[in-house]
């Protein structure tokens, strides 16, 4: 049993966000941009993984997640994490100064091999290889 109070989550009605062959993802949200995710392995005795950063996207087929790790007035850093291997890869994105509302990007996509970011101000697309 997982005690959400014990792991210091601030939560409003936890919900199961997704289930795959390896994990159950339980999410809670405190507002539009803040959420907490708990990844519970259910075929192994590995400990659960808890994030205090809002997971922006998941690739449930390959157990990859991406979240914004840090933001400054000139850049933001995305972190891609594989839940099985625990490998992490960070990507620095320089901001143009024309972005209006956080999280500054318009959409993103995460696949087995790539993180894709799309911005409308200015109009640009960025592709990052997450396998290297």
Beta strands, then each sheet from edge to edge (+ up, - down):
strand 1: 15-19
strand 2: 23-31
strand 3: 34-41
strand 4: 49-51
strand 5: 55-59
strand 6: 64-71
strand 7: 75-82
strand 8: 88-94
strand 9: 107-110
strand 10: 114-120
strand 11: 123-129
sheet 1: 1+ 2- 3+ 4-
sheet 2: 5+ 6- 7+ 8-
sheet 3: 9+ 10- 11+
end
